[in-house]
Amino acid sequence: MDYVNSLFDSLTKGGISVAIKLLGLLFFLGGIAIATGPVVGDERMGGHGRKILGGVAIGGIVMLGAVGLATALSSLVAH
């Protein structure tokens, strides 16, 4: 059972790392879209940037909720 527990822990930590990097990249791209929209003359680009930042916020909340749920379920199961 220790093997399954260590596999679960490594997958959770690795998945969190990848998800945080993806959210950081999207946050960066959304900020660029908001900042360069008025400069380029396309106001819709700023709107797209705000939508990206909203998606990043929702994705982060969902990710943290999933990690919390996985941790809670893992603590309920006997190892």
mmJSON file of the N, C-alpha and C atoms, coordinates in Angstrom:
{"data_MODEL":{"atom_site":{
"group_PDB":["ATOM","ATOM","ATOM","ATOM","ATOM","ATOM","ATOM","ATOM","ATOM","ATOM","ATOM","ATOM","ATOM","ATOM","ATOM","ATOM","ATOM","ATOM","ATOM","ATOM","ATOM","ATOM","ATOM","ATOM","ATOM","ATOM","ATOM","ATOM","ATOM","ATOM","ATOM","ATOM","ATOM","ATOM","ATOM","ATOM","ATOM","ATOM","ATOM","ATOM","ATOM","ATOM","ATOM","ATOM","ATOM","ATOM","ATOM","ATOM","ATOM","ATOM","ATOM","ATOM","ATOM","ATOM","ATOM","ATOM","ATOM","ATOM","ATOM","ATOM","ATOM","ATOM","ATOM","ATOM","ATOM","ATOM","ATOM","ATOM","ATOM","ATOM","ATOM","ATOM","ATOM","ATOM","ATOM","ATOM","ATOM","ATOM","ATOM","ATOM","ATOM","ATOM","ATOM","ATOM","ATOM","ATOM","ATOM","ATOM","ATOM","ATOM","ATOM","ATOM","ATOM","ATOM","ATOM","ATOM","ATOM","ATOM","ATOM","ATOM","ATOM","ATOM","ATOM","ATOM","ATOM","ATOM","ATOM","ATOM","ATOM","ATOM","ATOM","ATOM","ATOM","ATOM","ATOM","ATOM","ATOM","ATOM","ATOM","ATOM","ATOM","ATOM","ATOM","ATOM","ATOM","ATOM","ATOM","ATOM","ATOM","ATOM","ATOM","ATOM","ATOM","ATOM","ATOM","ATOM","ATOM","ATOM","ATOM","ATOM","ATOM","ATOM","ATOM","ATOM","ATOM","ATOM","ATOM","ATOM","ATOM","ATOM","ATOM","ATOM","ATOM","ATOM","ATOM","ATOM","ATOM","ATOM","ATOM","ATOM","ATOM","ATOM","ATOM","ATOM","ATOM","ATOM","ATOM","ATOM","ATOM","ATOM","ATOM","ATOM","ATOM","ATOM","ATOM","ATOM","ATOM","ATOM","ATOM","ATOM","ATOM","ATOM","ATOM","ATOM","ATOM","ATOM","ATOM","ATOM","ATOM","ATOM","ATOM","ATOM","ATOM","ATOM","ATOM","ATOM","ATOM","ATOM","ATOM","ATOM","ATOM","ATOM","ATOM","ATOM","ATOM","ATOM","ATOM","ATOM","ATOM","ATOM","ATOM","ATOM","ATOM","ATOM","ATOM","ATOM","ATOM","ATOM","ATOM","ATOM","ATOM","ATOM","ATOM","ATOM","ATOM","ATOM","ATOM","ATOM","ATOM","ATOM","ATOM","ATOM","ATOM","ATOM","ATOM","ATOM","ATOM"],
"id":[1,2,3,4,5,6,7,8,9,10,11,12,13,14,15,16,17,18,19,20,21,22,23,24,25,26,27,28,29,30,31,32,33,34,35,36,37,38,39,40,41,42,43,44,45,46,47,48,49,50,51,52,53,54,55,56,57,58,59,60,61,62,63,64,65,66,67,68,69,70,71,72,73,74,75,76,77,78,79,80,81,82,83,84,85,86,87,88,89,90,91,92,93,94,95,96,97,98,99,100,101,102,103,104,105,106,107,108,109,110,111,112,113,114,115,116,117,118,119,120,121,122,123,124,125,126,127,128,129,130,131,132,133,134,135,136,137,138,139,140,141,142,143,144,145,146,147,148,149,150,151,152,153,154,155,156,157,158,159,160,161,162,163,164,165,166,167,168,169,170,171,172,173,174,175,176,177,178,179,180,181,182,183,184,185,186,187,188,189,190,191,192,193,194,195,196,197,198,199,200,201,202,203,204,205,206,207,208,209,210,211,212,213,214,215,216,217,218,219,220,221,222,223,224,225,226,227,228,229,230,231,232,233,234,235,236,237],
"type_symbol":["N","C","C","N","C","C","N","C","C","N","C","C","N","C","C","N","C","C","N","C","C","N","C","C","N","C","C","N","C","C","N","C","C","N","C","C","N","C","C","N","C","C","N","C","C","N","C","C","N","C","C","N","C","C","N","C","C","N","C","C","N","C","C","N","C","C","N","C","C","N","C","C","N","C","C","N","C","C","N","C","C","N","C","C","N","C","C","N","C","C","N","C","C","N","C","C","N","C","C","N","C","C","N","C","C","N","C","C","N","C","C","N","C","C","N","C","C","N","C","C","N","C","C","N","C","C","N","C","C","N","C","C","N","C","C","N","C","C","N","C","C","N","C","C","N","C","C","N","C","C","N","C","C","N","C","C","N","C","C","N","C","C","N","C","C","N","C","C","N","C","C","N","C","C","N","C","C","N","C","C","N","C","C","N","C","C","N","C","C","N","C","C","N","C","C","N","C","C","N","C","C","N","C","C","N","C","C","N","C","C","N","C","C","N","C","C","N","C","C","N","C","C","N","C","C","N","C","C","N","C","C","N","C","C","N","C","C"],
"label_atom_id":["N","CA","C","N","CA","C","N","CA","C","N","CA","C","N","CA","C","N","CA","C","N","CA","C","N","CA","C","N","CA","C","N","CA","C","N","CA","C","N","CA","C","N","CA","C","N","CA","C","N","CA","C","N","CA","C","N","CA","C","N","CA","C","N","CA","C","N","CA","C","N","CA","C","N","CA","C","N","CA","C","N","CA","C","N","CA","C","N","CA","C","N","CA","C","N","CA","C","N","CA","C","N","CA","C","N","CA","C","N","CA","C","N","CA","C","N","CA","C","N","CA","C","N","CA","C","N","CA","C","N","CA","C","N","CA","C","N","CA","C","N","CA","C","N","CA","C","N","CA","C","N","CA","C","N","CA","C","N","CA","C","N","CA","C","N","CA","C","N","CA","C","N","CA","C","N","CA","C","N","CA","C","N","CA","C","N","CA","C","N","CA","C","N","CA","C","N","CA","C","N","CA","C","N","CA","C","N","CA","C","N","CA","C","N","CA","C","N","CA","C","N","CA","C","N","CA","C","N","CA","C","N","CA","C","N","CA","C","N","CA","C","N","CA","C","N","CA","C","N","CA","C","N","CA","C","N","CA","C","N","CA","C","N","CA","C","N","CA","C","N","CA","C","N","CA","C"],
"label_alt_id":[null,null,null,null,null,null,null,null,null,null,null,null,null,null,null,null,null,null,null,null,null,null,null,null,null,null,null,null,null,null,null,null,null,null,null,null,null,null,null,null,null,null,null,null,null,null,null,null,null,null,null,null,null,null,null,null,null,null,null,null,null,null,null,null,null,null,null,null,null,null,null,null,null,null,null,null,null,null,null,null,null,null,null,null,null,null,null,null,null,null,null,null,null,null,null,null,null,null,null,null,null,null,null,null,null,null,null,null,null,null,null,null,null,null,null,null,null,null,null,null,null,null,null,null,null,null,null,null,null,null,null,null,null,null,null,null,null,null,null,null,null,null,null,null,null,null,null,null,null,null,null,null,null,null,null,null,null,null,null,null,null,null,null,null,null,null,null,null,null,null,null,null,null,null,null,null,null,null,null,null,null,null,null,null,null,null,null,null,null,null,null,null,null,null,null,null,null,null,null,null,null,null,null,null,null,null,null,null,null,null,null,null,null,null,null,null,null,null,null,null,null,null,null,null,null,null,null,null,null,null,null,null,null,null,null,null,null],
"label_comp_id":["MET","MET","MET","ASP","ASP","ASP","TYR","TYR","TYR","VAL","VAL","VAL","ASN","ASN","ASN","SER","SER","SER","LEU","LEU","LEU","PHE","PHE","PHE","ASP","ASP","ASP","SER","SER","SER","LEU","LEU","LEU","THR","THR","THR","LYS","LYS","LYS","GLY","GLY","GLY","GLY","GLY","GLY","ILE","ILE","ILE","SER","SER","SER","VAL","VAL","VAL","ALA","ALA","ALA","ILE","ILE","ILE","LYS","LYS","LYS","LEU","LEU","LEU","LEU","LEU","LEU","GLY","GLY","GLY","LEU","LEU","LEU","LEU","LEU","LEU","PHE","PHE","PHE","PHE","PHE","PHE","LEU","LEU","LEU","GLY","GLY","GLY","GLY","GLY","GLY","ILE","ILE","ILE","ALA","ALA","ALA","ILE","ILE","ILE","ALA","ALA","ALA","THR","THR","THR","GLY","GLY","GLY","PRO","PRO","PRO","VAL","VAL","VAL","VAL","VAL","VAL","GLY","GLY","GLY","ASP","ASP","ASP","GLU","GLU","GLU","ARG","ARG","ARG","MET","MET","MET","GLY","GLY","GLY","GLY","GLY","GLY","HIS","HIS","HIS","GLY","GLY","GLY","ARG","ARG","ARG","LYS","LYS","LYS","ILE","ILE","ILE","LEU","LEU","LEU","GLY","GLY","GLY","GLY","GLY","GLY","VAL","VAL","VAL","ALA","ALA","ALA","ILE","ILE","ILE","GLY","GLY","GLY","GLY","GLY","GLY","ILE","ILE","ILE","VAL","VAL","VAL","MET","MET","MET","LEU","LEU","LEU","GLY","GLY","GLY","ALA","ALA","ALA","VAL","VAL","VAL","GLY","GLY","GLY","LEU","LEU","LEU","ALA","ALA","ALA","THR","THR","THR","ALA","ALA","ALA","LEU","LEU","LEU","SER","SER","SER","SER","SER","SER","LEU","LEU","LEU","VAL","VAL","VAL","ALA","ALA","ALA","HIS","HIS","HIS"],
"label_asym_id":["A","A","A","A","A","A","A","A","A","A","A","A","A","A","A","A","A","A","A","A","A","A","A","A","A","A","A","A","A","A","A","A","A","A","A","A","A","A","A","A","A","A","A","A","A","A","A","A","A","A","A","A","A","A","A","A","A","A","A","A","A","A","A","A","A","A","A","A","A","A","A","A","A","A","A","A","A","A","A","A","A","A","A","A","A","A","A","A","A","A","A","A","A","A","A","A","A","A","A","A","A","A","A","A","A","A","A","A","A","A","A","A","A","A","A","A","A","A","A","A","A","A","A","A","A","A","A","A","A","A","A","A","A","A","A","A","A","A","A","A","A","A","A","A","A","A","A","A","A","A","A","A","A","A","A","A","A","A","A","A","A","A","A","A","A","A","A","A","A","A","A","A","A","A","A","A","A","A","A","A","A","A","A","A","A","A","A","A","A","A","A","A","A","A","A","A","A","A","A","A","A","A","A","A","A","A","A","A","A","A","A","A","A","A","A","A","A","A","A","A","A","A","A","A","A","A","A","A","A","A","A","A","A","A","A","A","A"],
"label_entity_id":["1","1","1","1","1","1","1","1","1","1","1","1","1","1","1","1","1","1","1","1","1","1","1","1","1","1","1","1","1","1","1","1","1","1","1","1","1","1","1","1","1","1","1","1","1","1","1","1","1","1","1","1","1","1","1","1","1","1","1","1","1","1","1","1","1","1","1","1","1","1","1","1","1","1","1","1","1","1","1","1","1","1","1","1","1","1","1","1","1","1","1","1","1","1","1","1","1","1","1","1","1","1","1","1","1","1","1","1","1","1","1","1","1","1","1","1","1","1","1","1","1","1","1","1","1","1","1","1","1","1","1","1","1","1","1","1","1","1","1","1","1","1","1","1","1","1","1","1","1","1","1","1","1","1","1","1","1","1","1","1","1","1","1","1","1","1","1","1","1","1","1","1","1","1","1","1","1","1","1","1","1","1","1","1","1","1","1","1","1","1","1","1","1","1","1","1","1","1","1","1","1","1","1","1","1","1","1","1","1","1","1","1","1","1","1","1","1","1","1","1","1","1","1","1","1","1","1","1","1","1","1","1","1","1","1","1","1"],
"label_seq_id":[1,1,1,2,2,2,3,3,3,4,4,4,5,5,5,6,6,6,7,7,7,8,8,8,9,9,9,10,10,10,11,11,11,12,12,12,13,13,13,14,14,14,15,15,15,16,16,16,17,17,17,18,18,18,19,19,19,20,20,20,21,21,21,22,22,22,23,23,23,24,24,24,25,25,25,26,26,26,27,27,27,28,28,28,29,29,29,30,30,30,31,31,31,32,32,32,33,33,33,34,34,34,35,35,35,36,36,36,37,37,37,38,38,38,39,39,39,40,40,40,41,41,41,42,42,42,43,43,43,44,44,44,45,45,45,46,46,46,47,47,47,48,48,48,49,49,49,50,50,50,51,51,51,52,52,52,53,53,53,54,54,54,55,55,55,56,56,56,57,57,57,58,58,58,59,59,59,60,60,60,61,61,61,62,62,62,63,63,63,64,64,64,65,65,65,66,66,66,67,67,67,68,68,68,69,69,69,70,70,70,71,71,71,72,72,72,73,73,73,74,74,74,75,75,75,76,76,76,77,77,77,78,78,78,79,79,79],
"pdbx_PDB_ins_code":[null,null,null,null,null,null,null,null,null,null,null,null,null,null,null,null,null,null,null,null,null,null,null,null,null,null,null,null,null,null,null,null,null,null,null,null,null,null,null,null,null,null,null,null,null,null,null,null,null,null,null,null,null,null,null,null,null,null,null,null,null,null,null,null,null,null,null,null,null,null,null,null,null,null,null,null,null,null,null,null,null,null,null,null,null,null,null,null,null,null,null,null,null,null,null,null,null,null,null,null,null,null,null,null,null,null,null,null,null,null,null,null,null,null,null,null,null,null,null,null,null,null,null,null,null,null,null,null,null,null,null,null,null,null,null,null,null,null,null,null,null,null,null,null,null,null,null,null,null,null,null,null,null,null,null,null,null,null,null,null,null,null,null,null,null,null,null,null,null,null,null,null,null,null,null,null,null,null,null,null,null,null,null,null,null,null,null,null,null,null,null,null,null,null,null,null,null,null,null,null,null,null,null,null,null,null,null,null,null,null,null,null,null,null,null,null,null,null,null,null,null,null,null,null,null,null,null,null,null,null,null,null,null,null,null,null,null],
"Cartn_x":[0.806,0.0,0.851,2.083,2.955,3.278,3.366,3.647,2.523,1.284,0.14,0.099,0.383,0.381,1.464,2.668,3.746,3.458,2.846,2.475,1.427,0.429,-0.607,-0.003,0.894,1.529,2.357,3.121,3.957,3.116,2.018,1.147,0.457,0.052,-0.601,0.366,1.567,2.541,2.995,3.193,3.59,2.492,1.263,0.132,-0.086,0.125,-0.031,1.029,2.244,3.331,3.034,2.559,2.237,1.067,0.053,-1.113,-0.744,0.117,0.531,1.323,2.176,2.942,2.02,1.008,0.057,-0.759,-1.21,-1.959,-1.09,0.18,1.094,1.28,1.404,1.548,0.296,-0.873,-2.114,-2.294,-1.898,-1.955,-1.07,0.115,1.05,0.465,-0.116,-0.696,-1.911,-2.722,-3.871,-3.435,-2.396,-1.872,-1.317,-0.659,-0.141,-1.294,-2.35,-3.493,-4.166,-4.292,-4.905,-4.015,-2.713,-1.789,-1.622,-1.615,-1.348,-2.605,-3.78,-5.021,-5.173,-5.08,-5.22,-4.073,-2.896,-1.747,-1.935,-2.415,-2.623,-3.854,-4.79,-6.007,-7.181,-7.017,-8.084,-8.577,-9.702,-10.239,-10.754,-11.095,-11.572,-10.473,-9.21,-8.103,-8.051,-8.33,-8.389,-9.496,-10.635,-11.728,-11.342,-10.613,-10.141,-9.162,-8.318,-7.373,-8.089,-9.159,-9.932,-10.608,-11.057,-11.654,-10.609,-9.393,-8.316,-8.021,-7.938,-7.656,-8.792,-10.035,-11.161,-11.07,-10.664,-10.484,-9.363,-8.306,-7.198,-7.676,-8.459,-8.965,-9.862,-10.769,-11.664,-10.882,-9.914,-9.089,-8.288,-7.771,-7.021,-7.902,-9.12,-10.055,-10.423,-10.697,-11.048,-9.882,-8.652,-7.473,-7.264,-7.379,-7.21,-8.309,-9.519,-10.615,-10.377,-9.853,-9.578,-8.47,-7.45,-6.367,-6.879,-7.703,-8.28,-9.159,-9.959,-10.815,-9.979,-8.941,-8.087,-7.364,-6.929,-6.264,-7.234,-8.458,-9.462,-9.822,-9.992,-10.325,-9.161,-7.956,-6.781,-6.648,-7.01,-6.91,-7.987,-9.095,-10.169,-9.85,-9.05,-8.729,-7.573,-7.714,-6.638,-5.465,-4.274,-3.073,-2.279],
"Cartn_y":[-1.191,0.0,1.256,1.157,2.324,2.775,1.801,2.13,2.972,2.602,3.34,4.744,4.839,6.142,7.045,6.525,7.35,7.739,6.831,7.147,8.259,8.174,9.202,10.55,10.552,11.797,12.426,11.621,12.168,12.698,12.01,12.498,13.791,13.893,15.112,16.284,16.079,17.17,17.564,16.596,16.9,17.603,17.164,17.803,19.221,19.454,20.807,21.717,21.216,22.013,22.43,21.511,21.818,22.792,22.592,23.471,24.891,25.033,26.368,27.066,26.337,26.935,27.365,26.553,26.909,28.135,28.202,29.364,30.62,30.479,31.615,32.112,31.198,31.582,32.292,31.754,32.394,33.768,33.898,35.196,36.208,35.779,36.639,37.052,36.095,36.395,37.309,37.106,37.984,39.409,39.553,40.883,41.567,40.805,41.37,41.827,41.032,41.4,42.666,42.788,43.99,45.211,45.039,46.168,46.627,45.703,46.081,46.375,46.106,46.371,47.82,48.77,50.174,50.667,50.121,50.557,50.164,48.957,48.462,49.119,49.538,50.161,49.206,48.037,47.035,46.895,47.522,47.47,46.079,45.279,43.92,43.053,43.375,42.594,42.721,43.909,44.097,43.267,43.172,42.331,40.865,40.435,39.042,38.799,39.779,39.649,39.523,40.304,40.195,38.829,38.295,36.95,35.894,36.063,35.128,35.173,36.391,36.516,35.926,36.083,35.457,33.943,33.41,31.963,31.448,32.238,31.857,31.799,32.784,32.802,31.602,31.32,30.164,28.863,28.758,27.554,27.324,28.399,28.273,27.811,28.341,27.927,26.462,26.042,24.638,23.726,24.155,23.342,23.173,24.255,24.158,23.313,23.418,22.586,21.114,20.81,19.415,18.842,19.636,19.167,18.94,19.851,19.683,18.452,18.217,17.029,15.753,15.752,14.572,14.29,15.345,15.171,14.635,15.17,14.7,13.241,12.877,11.479,10.548,11.028,10.21,9.971,10.947,10.757,9.819,9.677,8.792,7.317,7.065,5.691,5.187,3.976,3.385,3.034,3.404,3.134,2.014],
"Cartn_z":[0.0,0.0,0.0,0.512,0.514,-0.898,-1.814,-3.204,-3.794,-3.539,-4.054,-3.449,-2.156,-1.493,-2.062,-2.267,-2.815,-4.266,-5.026,-6.404,-6.434,-5.547,-5.47,-5.085,-4.111,-3.684,-4.794,-5.511,-6.575,-7.732,-8.059,-9.126,-8.718,-7.472,-7.0,-7.013,-6.498,-6.453,-7.855,-8.725,-10.106,-10.864,-10.664,-11.333,-10.862,-9.573,-9.042,-9.634,-9.753,-10.304,-11.743,-12.54,-13.938,-14.012,-13.181,-13.204,-12.788,-11.787,-11.355,-12.455,-13.15,-14.249,-15.387,-15.686,-16.74,-16.347,-15.092,-14.641,-14.663,-14.311,-14.379,-15.8,-16.753,-18.154,-18.653,-18.323,-18.757,-18.107,-16.848,-16.168,-16.892,-17.282,-18.014,-19.366,-20.098,-21.409,-21.294,-20.258,-20.049,-19.753,-18.938,-18.647,-19.882,-20.725,-21.982,-22.864,-22.953,-23.791,-23.272,-21.954,-21.38,-21.629,-21.465,-21.591,-23.036,-23.984,-25.368,-26.165,-25.623,-26.353,-26.765,-25.842,-26.246,-27.128,-26.966,-27.762,-29.223,-29.439,-30.794,-31.414,-30.592,-31.093,-31.116,-30.551,-30.52,-29.087,-28.785,-27.426,-27.07,-28.061,-27.792,-27.191,-27.512,-26.966,-25.446,-24.928,-23.484,-22.862,-23.555,-23.074,-23.042,-24.051,-24.066,-22.923,-22.647,-21.533,-20.201,-20.016,-18.777,-18.663,-19.788,-19.766,-19.41,-19.921,-19.588,-18.092,-17.528,-16.096,-15.259,-15.713,-15.018,-15.066,-16.212,-16.334,-15.454,-15.328,-14.451,-13.003,-12.598,-11.22,-10.953,-11.864,-11.687,-11.721,-12.636,-12.702,-11.44,-10.867,-9.61,-8.468,-8.41,-7.363,-7.525,-8.749,-9.003,-8.666,-9.031,-8.751,-7.25,-6.5,-5.05,-4.413,-4.933,-4.427,-4.706,-5.896,-6.241,-5.368,-5.093,-4.23,-2.813,-2.318,-0.987,-0.897,-1.922,-1.944,-2.011,-2.841,-2.938,-1.617,-0.96,0.337,1.384,1.375,2.339,2.096,0.824,0.528,0.834,0.6,0.896,2.395,3.195,4.646,5.173,4.461,4.891,4.628,3.597,3.205,4.058,4.562,5.358,4.443,4.873,4.063,4.675],
"occupancy":[1.0,1.0,1.0,1.0,1.0,1.0,1.0,1.0,1.0,1.0,1.0,1.0,1.0,1.0,1.0,1.0,1.0,1.0,1.0,1.0,1.0,1.0,1.0,1.0,1.0,1.0,1.0,1.0,1.0,1.0,1.0,1.0,1.0,1.0,1.0,1.0,1.0,1.0,1.0,1.0,1.0,1.0,1.0,1.0,1.0,1.0,1.0,1.0,1.0,1.0,1.0,1.0,1.0,1.0,1.0,1.0,1.0,1.0,1.0,1.0,1.0,1.0,1.0,1.0,1.0,1.0,1.0,1.0,1.0,1.0,1.0,1.0,1.0,1.0,1.0,1.0,1.0,1.0,1.0,1.0,1.0,1.0,1.0,1.0,1.0,1.0,1.0,1.0,1.0,1.0,1.0,1.0,1.0,1.0,1.0,1.0,1.0,1.0,1.0,1.0,1.0,1.0,1.0,1.0,1.0,1.0,1.0,1.0,1.0,1.0,1.0,1.0,1.0,1.0,1.0,1.0,1.0,1.0,1.0,1.0,1.0,1.0,1.0,1.0,1.0,1.0,1.0,1.0,1.0,1.0,1.0,1.0,1.0,1.0,1.0,1.0,1.0,1.0,1.0,1.0,1.0,1.0,1.0,1.0,1.0,1.0,1.0,1.0,1.0,1.0,1.0,1.0,1.0,1.0,1.0,1.0,1.0,1.0,1.0,1.0,1.0,1.0,1.0,1.0,1.0,1.0,1.0,1.0,1.0,1.0,1.0,1.0,1.0,1.0,1.0,1.0,1.0,1.0,1.0,1.0,1.0,1.0,1.0,1.0,1.0,1.0,1.0,1.0,1.0,1.0,1.0,1.0,1.0,1.0,1.0,1.0,1.0,1.0,1.0,1.0,1.0,1.0,1.0,1.0,1.0,1.0,1.0,1.0,1.0,1.0,1.0,1.0,1.0,1.0,1.0,1.0,1.0,1.0,1.0,1.0,1.0,1.0,1.0,1.0,1.0,1.0,1.0,1.0,1.0,1.0,1.0,1.0,1.0,1.0,1.0,1.0,1.0],
"B_iso_or_equiv":[0.0,0.0,0.0,0.0,0.0,0.0,0.0,0.0,0.0,0.0,0.0,0.0,0.0,0.0,0.0,0.0,0.0,0.0,0.0,0.0,0.0,0.0,0.0,0.0,0.0,0.0,0.0,0.0,0.0,0.0,0.0,0.0,0.0,0.0,0.0,0.0,0.0,0.0,0.0,0.0,0.0,0.0,0.0,0.0,0.0,0.0,0.0,0.0,0.0,0.0,0.0,0.0,0.0,0.0,0.0,0.0,0.0,0.0,0.0,0.0,0.0,0.0,0.0,0.0,0.0,0.0,0.0,0.0,0.0,0.0,0.0,0.0,0.0,0.0,0.0,0.0,0.0,0.0,0.0,0.0,0.0,0.0,0.0,0.0,0.0,0.0,0.0,0.0,0.0,0.0,0.0,0.0,0.0,0.0,0.0,0.0,0.0,0.0,0.0,0.0,0.0,0.0,0.0,0.0,0.0,0.0,0.0,0.0,0.0,0.0,0.0,0.0,0.0,0.0,0.0,0.0,0.0,0.0,0.0,0.0,0.0,0.0,0.0,0.0,0.0,0.0,0.0,0.0,0.0,0.0,0.0,0.0,0.0,0.0,0.0,0.0,0.0,0.0,0.0,0.0,0.0,0.0,0.0,0.0,0.0,0.0,0.0,0.0,0.0,0.0,0.0,0.0,0.0,0.0,0.0,0.0,0.0,0.0,0.0,0.0,0.0,0.0,0.0,0.0,0.0,0.0,0.0,0.0,0.0,0.0,0.0,0.0,0.0,0.0,0.0,0.0,0.0,0.0,0.0,0.0,0.0,0.0,0.0,0.0,0.0,0.0,0.0,0.0,0.0,0.0,0.0,0.0,0.0,0.0,0.0,0.0,0.0,0.0,0.0,0.0,0.0,0.0,0.0,0.0,0.0,0.0,0.0,0.0,0.0,0.0,0.0,0.0,0.0,0.0,0.0,0.0,0.0,0.0,0.0,0.0,0.0,0.0,0.0,0.0,0.0,0.0,0.0,0.0,0.0,0.0,0.0,0.0,0.0,0.0,0.0,0.0,0.0],
"pdbx_formal_charge":[null,null,null,null,null,null,null,null,null,null,null,null,null,null,null,null,null,null,null,null,null,null,null,null,null,null,null,null,null,null,null,null,null,null,null,null,null,null,null,null,null,null,null,null,null,null,null,null,null,null,null,null,null,null,null,null,null,null,null,null,null,null,null,null,null,null,null,null,null,null,null,null,null,null,null,null,null,null,null,null,null,null,null,null,null,null,null,null,null,null,null,null,null,null,null,null,null,null,null,null,null,null,null,null,null,null,null,null,null,null,null,null,null,null,null,null,null,null,null,null,null,null,null,null,null,null,null,null,null,null,null,null,null,null,null,null,null,null,null,null,null,null,null,null,null,null,null,null,null,null,null,null,null,null,null,null,null,null,null,null,null,null,null,null,null,null,null,null,null,null,null,null,null,null,null,null,null,null,null,null,null,null,null,null,null,null,null,null,null,null,null,null,null,null,null,null,null,null,null,null,null,null,null,null,null,null,null,null,null,null,null,null,null,null,null,null,null,null,null,null,null,null,null,null,null,null,null,null,null,null,null,null,null,null,null,null,null],
"auth_seq_id":[1,1,1,2,2,2,3,3,3,4,4,4,5,5,5,6,6,6,7,7,7,8,8,8,9,9,9,10,10,10,11,11,11,12,12,12,13,13,13,14,14,14,15,15,15,16,16,16,17,17,17,18,18,18,19,19,19,20,20,20,21,21,21,22,22,22,23,23,23,24,24,24,25,25,25,26,26,26,27,27,27,28,28,28,29,29,29,30,30,30,31,31,31,32,32,32,33,33,33,34,34,34,35,35,35,36,36,36,37,37,37,38,38,38,39,39,39,40,40,40,41,41,41,42,42,42,43,43,43,44,44,44,45,45,45,46,46,46,47,47,47,48,48,48,49,49,49,50,50,50,51,51,51,52,52,52,53,53,53,54,54,54,55,55,55,56,56,56,57,57,57,58,58,58,59,59,59,60,60,60,61,61,61,62,62,62,63,63,63,64,64,64,65,65,65,66,66,66,67,67,67,68,68,68,69,69,69,70,70,70,71,71,71,72,72,72,73,73,73,74,74,74,75,75,75,76,76,76,77,77,77,78,78,78,79,79,79],
"auth_comp_id":["MET","MET","MET","ASP","ASP","ASP","TYR","TYR","TYR","VAL","VAL","VAL","ASN","ASN","ASN","SER","SER","SER","LEU","LEU","LEU","PHE","PHE","PHE","ASP","ASP","ASP","SER","SER","SER","LEU","LEU","LEU","THR","THR","THR","LYS","LYS","LYS","GLY","GLY","GLY","GLY","GLY","GLY","ILE","ILE","ILE","SER","SER","SER","VAL","VAL","VAL","ALA","ALA","ALA","ILE","ILE","ILE","LYS","LYS","LYS","LEU","LEU","LEU","LEU","LEU","LEU","GLY","GLY","GLY","LEU","LEU","LEU","LEU","LEU","LEU","PHE","PHE","PHE","PHE","PHE","PHE","LEU","LEU","LEU","GLY","GLY","GLY","GLY","GLY","GLY","ILE","ILE","ILE","ALA","ALA","ALA","ILE","ILE","ILE","ALA","ALA","ALA","THR","THR","THR","GLY","GLY","GLY","PRO","PRO","PRO","VAL","VAL","VAL","VAL","VAL","VAL","GLY","GLY","GLY","ASP","ASP","ASP","GLU","GLU","GLU","ARG","ARG","ARG","MET","MET","MET","GLY","GLY","GLY","GLY","GLY","GLY","HIS","HIS","HIS","GLY","GLY","GLY","ARG","ARG","ARG","LYS","LYS","LYS","ILE","ILE","ILE","LEU","LEU","LEU","GLY","GLY","GLY","GLY","GLY","GLY","VAL","VAL","VAL","ALA","ALA","ALA","ILE","ILE","ILE","GLY","GLY","GLY","GLY","GLY","GLY","ILE","ILE","ILE","VAL","VAL","VAL","MET","MET","MET","LEU","LEU","LEU","GLY","GLY","GLY","ALA","ALA","ALA","VAL","VAL","VAL","GLY","GLY","GLY","LEU","LEU","LEU","ALA","ALA","ALA","THR","THR","THR","ALA","ALA","ALA","LEU","LEU","LEU","SER","SER","SER","SER","SER","SER","LEU","LEU","LEU","VAL","VAL","VAL","ALA","ALA","ALA","HIS","HIS","HIS"],
"auth_asym_id":["A","A","A","A","A","A","A","A","A","A","A","A","A","A","A","A","A","A","A","A","A","A","A","A","A","A","A","A","A","A","A","A","A","A","A","A","A","A","A","A","A","A","A","A","A","A","A","A","A","A","A","A","A","A","A","A","A","A","A","A","A","A","A","A","A","A","A","A","A","A","A","A","A","A","A","A","A","A","A","A","A","A","A","A","A","A","A","A","A","A","A","A","A","A","A","A","A","A","A","A","A","A","A","A","A","A","A","A","A","A","A","A","A","A","A","A","A","A","A","A","A","A","A","A","A","A","A","A","A","A","A","A","A","A","A","A","A","A","A","A","A","A","A","A","A","A","A","A","A","A","A","A","A","A","A","A","A","A","A","A","A","A","A","A","A","A","A","A","A","A","A","A","A","A","A","A","A","A","A","A","A","A","A","A","A","A","A","A","A","A","A","A","A","A","A","A","A","A","A","A","A","A","A","A","A","A","A","A","A","A","A","A","A","A","A","A","A","A","A","A","A","A","A","A","A","A","A","A","A","A","A","A","A","A","A","A","A"],
"auth_atom_id":["N","CA","C","N","CA","C","N","CA","C","N","CA","C","N","CA","C","N","CA","C","N","CA","C","N","CA","C","N","CA","C","N","CA","C","N","CA","C","N","CA","C","N","CA","C","N","CA","C","N","CA","C","N","CA","C","N","CA","C","N","CA","C","N","CA","C","N","CA","C","N","CA","C","N","CA","C","N","CA","C","N","CA","C","N","CA","C","N","CA","C","N","CA","C","N","CA","C","N","CA","C","N","CA","C","N","CA","C","N","CA","C","N","CA","C","N","CA","C","N","CA","C","N","CA","C","N","CA","C","N","CA","C","N","CA","C","N","CA","C","N","CA","C","N","CA","C","N","CA","C","N","CA","C","N","CA","C","N","CA","C","N","CA","C","N","CA","C","N","CA","C","N","CA","C","N","CA","C","N","CA","C","N","CA","C","N","CA","C","N","CA","C","N","CA","C","N","CA","C","N","CA","C","N","CA","C","N","CA","C","N","CA","C","N","CA","C","N","CA","C","N","CA","C","N","CA","C","N","CA","C","N","CA","C","N","CA","C","N","CA","C","N","CA","C","N","CA","C","N","CA","C","N","CA","C","N","CA","C","N","CA","C","N","CA","C","N","CA","C","N","CA","C","N","CA","C"],
"pdbx_PDB_model_num":[1,1,1,1,1,1,1,1,1,1,1,1,1,1,1,1,1,1,1,1,1,1,1,1,1,1,1,1,1,1,1,1,1,1,1,1,1,1,1,1,1,1,1,1,1,1,1,1,1,1,1,1,1,1,1,1,1,1,1,1,1,1,1,1,1,1,1,1,1,1,1,1,1,1,1,1,1,1,1,1,1,1,1,1,1,1,1,1,1,1,1,1,1,1,1,1,1,1,1,1,1,1,1,1,1,1,1,1,1,1,1,1,1,1,1,1,1,1,1,1,1,1,1,1,1,1,1,1,1,1,1,1,1,1,1,1,1,1,1,1,1,1,1,1,1,1,1,1,1,1,1,1,1,1,1,1,1,1,1,1,1,1,1,1,1,1,1,1,1,1,1,1,1,1,1,1,1,1,1,1,1,1,1,1,1,1,1,1,1,1,1,1,1,1,1,1,1,1,1,1,1,1,1,1,1,1,1,1,1,1,1,1,1,1,1,1,1,1,1,1,1,1,1,1,1,1,1,1,1,1,1,1,1,1,1,1,1]
}}}
